[in-house]
């Protein structure tokens, strides 16, 4: 798997995270399916005000994201290389479709959102560091700080003049994805989840093709 493929996939997945997060934010009224810092803050505020009626949903989303991170990471560890990436991406696509199916069948907001949070937690296990910056995750606060840091290094000539481009692209991908998610939900309602499910599925297929090519290029084991 080349660096350019990793980079492109990472940016697409970051945009997908923004898309799903914006859709979840609009649907469940101010909570997130991937931004767990915001949900943790909301949970703390509700607890501080003894507003126990509103504690359940952010707690469910945080638990779902954590479960997804465990399951996605477990898949990436247990599935042999190079099949881990297509396995996690395929698993993510199925989870998003599950969120769609449950959301259409059951009007309760928290259940479909739970599956969306599990999918986003799993996504973080798809890619590792891509030579200098993190792409494909569901959070970009670190990328935004790194962007500022690298811009400062460029301005003071203590770092590469364009070292900030990667982190800037990650932040922009989340921004564009979130905008697309908000527009898609306004027009398609919950059926907007078909788009990220399809994207994850296509990426899983492409990753599987890379895995097959890698396997074909491996030397045959010596005869006994």
Residue pairs with C-beta under 8 A, 6 or more apart in sequence:
1 82
1 85
1 207
1 210
1 214
3 130
3 131
5 210
6 127
6 130
6 135
7 130
7 135
7 166
9 126
9 127
9 135
9 136
9 203
9 207
10 127
10 130
10 134
10 135
10 136
10 170
11 135
11 136
11 169
11 170
11 173
12 173
12 199
12 203
13 123
13 126
13 127
13 135
13 136
13 137
13 203
14 135
14 136
14 137
14 138
14 140
14 170
14 173
14 174
14 177
15 173
15 174
15 176
15 177
15 180
16 123
16 177
16 196
16 199
16 200
17 34
17 120
17 123
17 137
17 138
17 174
17 177
18 173
18 174
18 175
18 176
18 177
18 178
18 179
18 180
18 181
19 177
19 178
19 180
19 181
19 184
19 195
19 196
20 33
20 34
20 96
20 116
20 119
20 120
20 181
20 193
20 196
21 32
21 33
21 34
21 35
21 120
21 138
21 178
21 181
22 177
22 178
22 179
22 180
22 181
22 182
22 185
23 33
23 116
23 181
23 182
23 184
23 185
23 192
23 193
24 31
24 32
24 33
24 34
24 113
24 116
24 117
25 31
25 32
25 33
26 182
26 185
26 186
27 109
27 112
27 113
27 185
27 190
28 57
28 109
28 110
28 113
30 42
31 38
31 39
31 42
31 57
31 58
31 61
31 113
32 38
32 39
32 61
33 61
33 65
33 113
33 116
33 117
33 119
33 120
34 65
34 117
34 120
34 123
34 138
34 139
35 138
35 139
36 61
36 62
36 65
36 139
37 139
37 141
39 58
39 61
39 62
40 58
40 62
42 58
43 55
43 58
43 59
43 62
45 51
46 52
46 54
46 55
46 58
47 55
56 110
57 109
57 110
57 113
60 110
60 113
60 114
60 117
61 110
61 113
61 114
61 117
62 117
64 113
64 114
64 115
64 116
64 117
64 118
64 121
65 117
65 118
65 120
65 121
66 121
67 118
67 121
68 95
68 117
68 118
68 119
68 120
68 121
68 122
68 123
69 121
69 122
69 124
69 125
70 121
71 91
71 118
71 121
71 122
72 88
72 91
72 92
72 121
72 122
72 123
72 124
72 125
72 126
73 125
75 84
75 87
75 88
75 91
75 122
75 125
76 84
76 85
76 87
76 88
76 125
76 126
77 84
79 87
79 88
82 210
82 211
82 214
82 215
83 208
83 211
85 126
85 127
85 204
85 207
85 210
85 211
86 204
86 205
86 207
86 208
86 211
87 204
88 122
88 123
88 125
88 126
89 126
89 200
89 201
89 203
89 204
89 207
90 200
90 201
90 204
91 122
92 119
92 122
92 123
92 126
92 200
92 204
93 197
93 198
93 200
93 201
93 204
95 115
95 116
95 118
95 119
95 122
96 115
96 116
96 119
96 193
96 196
96 197
96 200
97 193
97 197
98 115
99 112
99 113
99 114
99 115
99 116
99 119
99 193
100 112
100 190
100 191
100 193
100 194
100 197
102 111
102 112
102 115
103 111
103 112
103 190
103 193
104 190
106 112
112 190
116 193
120 138
121 138
123 136
123 137
123 138
124 136
124 137
124 138
126 136
127 135
127 136
130 136
130 166
132 163
132 166
133 143
133 146
133 166
133 167
133 170
134 142
134 143
134 170
135 166
135 169
135 170
135 173
140 170
140 171
140 174
143 167
143 170
143 171
144 167
144 171
146 164
146 167
147 164
147 167
147 168
147 171
150 159
150 160
150 163
150 164
150 167
151 164
153 159
153 160
153 163
153 164
154 160
154 161
154 162
154 163
154 164
181 192
184 192
184 195
185 192
188 194
